[in-house]
């Protein structure tokens, strides 16, 4: 059974473009623009994406397979204090071959709302351009 949200903040799991920065959805740009903390697998790539989207002043924190366990408490504390955090990967949807599982699990256990912000999907893109019959 899902745990009910008990904190004022939220963690957004935000899909990012697969290669073209113009594919960033307006909703994703809005979430990234207002998030007090953005967790990125590679902060350099995310900084470029944010710059291309006209999003300035974001607080970026790296989150990757080598430091995720140590970052969880920092993020949970930030969000339970009322902050909004966004988790992004280098391209596509976080947690699909990317870090973030431990963070999402800890946030859910702490009663933090975890909201997906969908976007580009490599599988759908490949199927739509692959010439396969849709039925």
LINJOHU-V630598 format. One record per residue. N is the residue number from 0. PHI is phi in degrees with one decimal (NA if undefined). OMEGA is omega in whole degrees, 0 to 359 (* if undefined). NEAR is the number of other C-alpha atoms within 12 Angstrom. Layout:
# LINJOHU-V630598
N,PHI,OMEGA,NEAR / N,PHI,OMEGA,NEAR
This chain:
# LINJOHU-V630598
0,NA,181,5 / 1,-70.6,178,12 / 2,-82.6,180,16 / 3,-72.5,178,15 / 4,-63.6,180,20 / 5,-125.1,182,19 / 6,-118.1,182,25 / 7,-77.3,184,22 / 8,-88.9,180,30 / 9,-155.0,171,37 / 10,-112.4,177,44 / 11,-103.6,176,40 / 12,-100.8,193,39 / 13,-106.1,175,41 / 14,-74.9,180,38 / 15,-117.8,182,42 / 16,-57.4,179,34 / 17,-83.2,180,27 / 18,-177.9,181,17 / 19,-112.2,183,16 / 20,-58.5,179,28 / 21,-69.1,178,20 / 22,-81.2,176,23 / 23,-66.0,183,34 / 24,-71.0,176,23 / 25,-57.6,179,22 / 26,-63.4,179,21 / 27,-61.2,179,36 / 28,-61.9,179,34 / 29,-64.2,178,21 / 30,-63.5,181,33 / 31,-65.3,180,41 / 32,-69.2,181,27 / 33,-102.9,181,23 / 34,-64.6,177,32 / 35,-78.0,181,28 / 36,-149.6,176,34 / 37,-115.7,180,41 / 38,-100.2,187,43 / 39,-128.6,176,42 / 40,-61.8,177,33 / 41,-131.6,185,24 / 42,-63.0,180,25 / 43,-65.4,179,17 / 44,-65.9,181,24 / 45,-67.6,176,36 / 46,-58.8,178,29 / 47,-62.0,180,22 / 48,-61.4,180,33 / 49,-62.2,179,33 / 50,-62.9,179,20 / 51,-64.8,180,18 / 52,-89.0,180,26 / 53,75.1,180,19 / 54,-101.0,183,25 / 55,-118.7,173,22 / 56,79.8,181,16 / 57,-72.2,174,29 / 58,-88.1,181,24 / 59,-102.4,176,30 / 60,-135.9,180,28 / 61,-70.6,175,33 / 62,-143.4,181,35 / 63,-142.4,187,29 / 64,-59.2,183,22 / 65,-88.2,182,13 / 66,-129.5,185,20 / 67,-56.3,182,27 / 68,-57.6,180,22 / 69,-78.4,182,19 / 70,-91.1,188,26 / 71,-54.4,183,33 / 72,-61.2,179,20 / 73,-57.7,182,24 / 74,-70.5,179,39 / 75,-58.9,178,35 / 76,-62.3,180,26 / 77,-61.2,184,28 / 78,-73.0,179,36 / 79,-67.1,174,27 / 80,-81.8,177,19 / 81,106.0,181,21 / 82,-79.4,173,26 / 83,-109.3,179,36 / 84,-120.5,178,44 / 85,-125.3,177,48 / 86,-106.1,178,50 / 87,-127.5,172,49 / 88,-112.5,181,37 / 89,-64.7,180,34 / 90,-161.7,179,31 / 91,88.9,186,34 / 92,-95.2,177,33 / 93,-58.1,179,36 / 94,80.5,174,27 / 95,-94.9,186,19 / 96,66.5,180,15 / 97,-136.2,177,26 / 98,-69.9,176,31 / 99,132.6,183,38 / 100,-59.1,181,23 / 101,-60.9,180,24 / 102,-65.2,180,38 / 103,-61.6,179,35 / 104,-60.5,180,24 / 105,-66.2,179,28 / 106,-64.3,179,38 / 107,-62.7,179,29 / 108,-64.1,180,22 / 109,-86.9,180,30 / 110,80.5,180,24 / 111,-86.3,175,34 / 112,-67.2,175,32 / 113,-117.9,186,35 / 114,-118.2,176,24 / 115,-78.1,173,24 / 116,-121.5,187,27 / 117,-67.9,180,24 / 118,-166.6,184,30 / 119,-57.1,179,27 / 120,-131.8,182,22 / 121,-61.0,181,20 / 122,-65.2,180,15 / 123,-63.8,178,15 / 124,-60.4,180,17 / 125,-64.9,180,13 / 126,-64.9,183,14 / 127,-69.4,182,13 / 128,-102.2,186,12 / 129,-84.9,178,12 / 130,79.2,178,10 / 131,-83.4,177,11 / 132,-64.5,183,8 / 133,-78.7,182,9 / 134,-141.1,*,5
